[in-house]
Amino acid sequence: MISIFHKVNEHYETTNDVSLLYTLKRENIIWVDILGWSEEDEHKVEKYFGINIMNNQESLEIEQSARYIEYENHIVCHSDFITKQGFILTPKIVSFTVEQNLLITTRDYAFRSFNETIKKVLASSSKYSSSDIFLNIIDLRIANDADLVEELTVEISKLSKEIITEKHTSKLLILKLNNLREDLMLMMQNGINKKLVLSVIKKTSYLSKKVENELDISVKDIDSVIDFIRFNFDRLDYIDSTLNHLITYEQNNSIKLFTIVSLFFMPPMLIASIYGMNFRFLPELNLEYGYPYALILMFLTVVATFIYFKRKRWL
């Protein structure tokens, strides 16, 4: 679906019929939003405005360094927008074609930031510019990223408590720790990507001083989100270290238990091996109570070993 936002008197209206594009004055169009890629619609928009559009498929096929292309009168770039589908964070590509008085966006997902921006544009006066639309989308996405990082922070706090209360097995805790680390890496990559997009756009010569200042503010907001992500990475490292220490402690306790149990049986085994030797003359073999004597002796050695370990506080 394509949405064309154009000026009518003192406000903006939208049309979804691409065939009406040639009936509109070019200077009255401030935003063309393409939701779901259509080759025919893309060619019509490119031909009408005389610019190149990078659709999402083209963004995936080319290398990272080539995803920011500056032409003579416009710039083409893309950014990953993170969405939460269930419990999984998924990046969705949004492409921006930025001209002095025109913004063209292509996407495959109905983002809330776009829906809110559309409502704001239609409710605003004709003084609303394409730069304002772009900044509004970016600012809403930065706020959304901050919310996602806060949700991850809550999950990290829960994980820390689960380690203390031992609600889950070590394997499950390790898997949850790894998933949180992967999500934070995705958010970090997304924040750096947005900084690159804003840096490239800021270099264009046709931006006003006001827009440049607002871009600087957006970059500082992204830096704040990135710092928050780094803080969560430090927390995960601390939790990982604590979990490893606990696992090592449990393993040492298990080895200690096996060692003590084996030591309990060493004296009885020594006694049994002595009287099990195949010599012709063993004085105790002729005793009437030799068998119970041997059992009592074995039991006493076990008790003596237990008392010794207890005094040494090994038990």
KEZAMAR-772438 format. One record per residue (C-alpha): x, y, z; residue in three letters. Coordinates in steps of 0.05 Angstrom, whole numbers, padded with zeros to 5 digits, always signed. Layout:
<pts>
XYZALA;...
</pts>
This chain:
<pts>
+00000+00000+00000MET;+00025+00069-00017ILE;+00005+00132+00021SER;+00018+00201-00009ILE;+00015+00259+00039PHE;+00003+00326+00005HIS;-00016+00397+00024LYS;-00088+00420+00014VAL;-00099+00492+00033ASN;-00075+00497+00105GLU;-00072+00424+00123HIS;-00048+00356+00097TYR;-00088+00300+00066GLU;-00069+00230+00044THR;-00087+00188-00016THR;-00072+00114-00030ASN;-00082+00118-00105ASP;-00014+00122-00139VAL;-00048+00140-00205SER;-00067+00207-00174LEU;+00007+00223-00164LEU;+00011+00261-00230TYR;-00049+00303-00212THR;-00014+00332-00151LEU;+00036+00389-00150LYS;+00105+00364-00132ARG;+00118+00420-00082GLU;+00054+00401-00044ASN;+00078+00329-00031ILE;+00119+00321+00033ILE;+00117+00246+00047TRP;+00107+00182+00007VAL;+00101+00120+00050ASP;+00105+00052+00017ILE;+00080-00005+00061LEU;+00095-00071+00026GLY;+00140-00069-00034TRP;+00110-00063-00104SER;+00157-00057-00163GLU;+00105-00020-00204GLU;+00092+00032-00149ASP;+00167+00040-00138GLU;+00180+00054-00212HIS;+00123+00105-00214LYS;+00149+00142-00153VAL;+00221+00141-00179GLU;+00199+00166-00248LYS;+00155+00221-00220TYR;+00206+00249-00170PHE;+00268+00232-00211GLY;+00302+00198-00152ILE;+00326+00129-00133ASN;+00291+00088-00080ILE;+00324+00031-00041MET;+00271-00021-00026ASN;+00280-00071+00031ASN;+00301-00128-00015GLN;+00357-00085-00045GLU;+00380-00066+00025SER;+00388-00140+00043LEU;+00426-00157-00020GLU;+00481-00105-00016ILE;+00537-00099+00034GLU;+00531-00058+00098GLN;+00578-00002+00075SER;+00536+00010+00012ALA;+00470+00019+00048ARG;+00482+00094+00054TYR;+00482+00126-00014ILE;+00485+00201-00027GLU;+00463+00229-00094TYR;+00466+00300-00120GLU;+00399+00322-00091ASN;+00378+00267-00043HIS;+00405+00213+00002ILE;+00382+00140+00008VAL;+00394+00100+00072CYS;+00361+00048+00115HIS;+00354+00031+00189SER;+00334-00031+00227ASP;+00272-00022+00270PHE;+00267-00073+00326ILE;+00199-00104+00339THR;+00178-00152+00393LYS;+00138-00211+00366GLN;+00118-00253+00426GLY;+00182-00260+00466PHE;+00229-00252+00406ILE;+00262-00187+00383LEU;+00263-00183+00308THR;+00296-00129+00264PRO;+00254-00100+00207LYS;+00286-00057+00153ILE;+00259+00013+00138VAL;+00289+00052+00080SER;+00290+00128+00077PHE;+00298+00171+00015THR;+00310+00241+00040VAL;+00305+00303-00004GLU;+00302+00376+00016GLN;+00226+00379+00018ASN;+00208+00306+00010LEU;+00212+00242+00049LEU;+00200+00173+00019ILE;+00197+00112+00065THR;+00192+00038+00046THR;+00175-00015+00097ARG;+00144-00084+00105ASP;+00115-00076+00175TYR;+00062-00032+00205ALA;+00103+00003+00260PHE;+00067+00041+00315ARG;+00115+00099+00305SER;+00091+00107+00233PHE;+00017+00103+00253ASN;+00027+00157+00306GLU;+00066+00200+00257THR;+00011+00194+00205ILE;-00041+00217+00256LYS;+00004+00275+00275LYS;+00014+00297+00203VAL;-00060+00295+00186LEU;-00076+00334+00248ALA;-00022+00386+00238SER;-00020+00450+00199SER;+00014+00460+00132SER;+00078+00484+00168LYS;+00096+00411+00182TYR;+00155+00392+00138SER;+00186+00327+00113SER;+00244+00338+00162SER;+00194+00341+00219ASP;+00164+00275+00196ILE;+00232+00241+00193PHE;+00253+00267+00262LEU;+00186+00247+00292ASN;+00194+00176+00266ILE;+00265+00170+00291ILE;+00249+00200+00359ASP;+00191+00152+00368LEU;+00235+00093+00350ARG;+00289+00116+00398ILE;+00236+00118+00453ALA;+00212+00049+00432ASN;+00284+00023+00436ASP;+00291+00052+00505ALA;+00227+00016+00526ASP;+00253-00050+00498LEU;+00319-00041+00537VAL;+00279-00027+00600GLU;+00241-00092+00590GLU;+00307-00128+00583LEU;+00331-00095+00647THR;+00270-00123+00683VAL;+00285-00193+00655GLU;+00358-00186+00678ILE;+00334-00168+00749SER;+00288-00229+00749LYS;+00346-00273+00726LEU;+00389-00247+00783SER;+00335-00265+00834LYS;+00325-00333+00803GLU;+00398-00349+00813ILE;+00393-00330+00887ILE;+00328-00369+00899THR;+00350-00427+00854GLU;+00283-00431+00819LYS;+00312-00462+00757HIS;+00368-00509+00738THR;+00436-00483+00719SER;+00425-00503+00646LYS;+00361-00462+00641LEU;+00393-00402+00674LEU;+00452-00405+00626ILE;+00405-00408+00566LEU;+00365-00348+00592LYS;+00430-00311+00604LEU;+00452-00325+00533ASN;+00385-00302+00504ASN;+00388-00237+00542LEU;+00459-00225+00518ARG;+00437-00237+00446GLU;+00379-00188+00453ASP;+00425-00135+00482LEU;+00474-00145+00425MET;+00417-00135+00375LEU;+00396-00071+00411MET;+00468-00046+00411MET;+00475-00059+00337GLN;+00409-00025+00324ASN;+00430+00037+00364GLY;+00496+00042+00327ILE;+00460+00034+00261ASN;+00413+00092+00277LYS;+00473+00136+00296LYS;+00504+00121+00228LEU;+00438+00139+00193VAL;+00432+00205+00229LEU;+00506+00221+00217SER;+00499+00210+00143VAL;+00436+00252+00138ILE;+00467+00308+00179LYS;+00522+00314+00127LYS;+00473+00335+00073THR;+00479+00408+00052SER;+00404+00425+00047TYR;+00386+00414+00121LEU;+00368+00475+00163SER;+00406+00492+00226LYS;+00344+00475+00267LYS;+00341+00404+00238VAL;+00416+00394+00250GLU;+00407+00414+00323ASN;+00349+00366+00330GLU;+00390+00311+00298LEU;+00445+00324+00350ASP;+00393+00316+00405ILE;+00370+00250+00374SER;+00442+00226+00372VAL;+00450+00242+00446LYS;+00386+00204+00461ASP;+00415+00144+00424ILE;+00480+00150+00463ASP;+00439+00148+00527SER;+00405+00084+00504VAL;+00472+00054+00485ILE;+00501+00072+00553ASP;+00441+00037+00585PHE;+00454-00024+00542ILE;+00528-00025+00564ARG;+00505-00021+00637PHE;+00461-00083+00625ASN;+00520-00118+00593PHE;+00560-00105+00657ASP;+00503-00134+00698ARG;+00500-00196+00655LEU;+00576-00205+00663ASP;+00567-00200+00738TYR;+00510-00251+00736ILE;+00550-00296+00691ASP;+00609-00293+00740SER;+00563-00307+00799THR;+00530-00366+00763LEU;+00598-00396+00745ASN;+00620-00390+00818HIS;+00557-00424+00841LEU;+00565-00480+00790ILE;+00638-00489+00812THR;+00616-00490+00885TYR;+00563-00543+00871GLU;+00614-00585+00832GLN;+00664-00579+00889ASN;+00611-00600+00939ASN;+00594-00661+00896SER;+00667-00681+00890ILE;+00676-00670+00965LYS;+00615-00714+00980LEU;+00640-00771+00936PHE;+00709-00766+00968THR;+00682-00769+01038ILE;+00636-00828+01022VAL;+00694-00866+00992SER;+00736-00851+01053LEU;+00682-00879+01099PHE;+00688-00946+01064PHE;+00764-00949+01061MET;+00776-00975+01133PRO;+00722-01029+01128PRO;+00751-01050+01060MET;+00820-01053+01092LEU;+00794-01100+01147ILE;+00756-01142+01097ALA;+00818-01148+01052SER;+00862-01170+01112ILE;+00815-01226+01132TYR;+00805-01245+01060GLY;+00878-01263+01048MET;+00890-01336+01030ASN;+00940-01354+01084PHE;+00937-01421+01120ARG;+00940-01392+01189PHE;+00899-01331+01209LEU;+00887-01332+01285PRO;+00819-01296+01282GLU;+00790-01347+01234LEU;+00783-01397+01291ASN;+00748-01349+01338LEU;+00677-01366+01354GLU;+00655-01294+01347TYR;+00704-01274+01293GLY;+00651-01254+01242TYR;+00611-01206+01289PRO;+00678-01181+01316TYR;+00698-01161+01245ALA;+00631-01127+01231LEU;+00635-01088+01297ILE;+00706-01067+01280LEU;+00684-01043+01211MET;+00627-01004+01242PHE;+00673-00971+01293LEU;+00721-00949+01239THR;+00664-00916+01201VAL;+00641-00881+01265VAL;+00712-00858+01280ALA;+00719-00831+01209THR;+00653-00794+01215PHE;+00673-00762+01282ILE;+00740-00741+01252TYR;+00708-00708+01192PHE;+00656-00675+01236LYS;+00709-00644+01281ARG;+00747-00620+01219LYS;+00681-00589+01195ARG;+00685-00626+01129TRP;+00613-00649+01138LEU;
</pts>
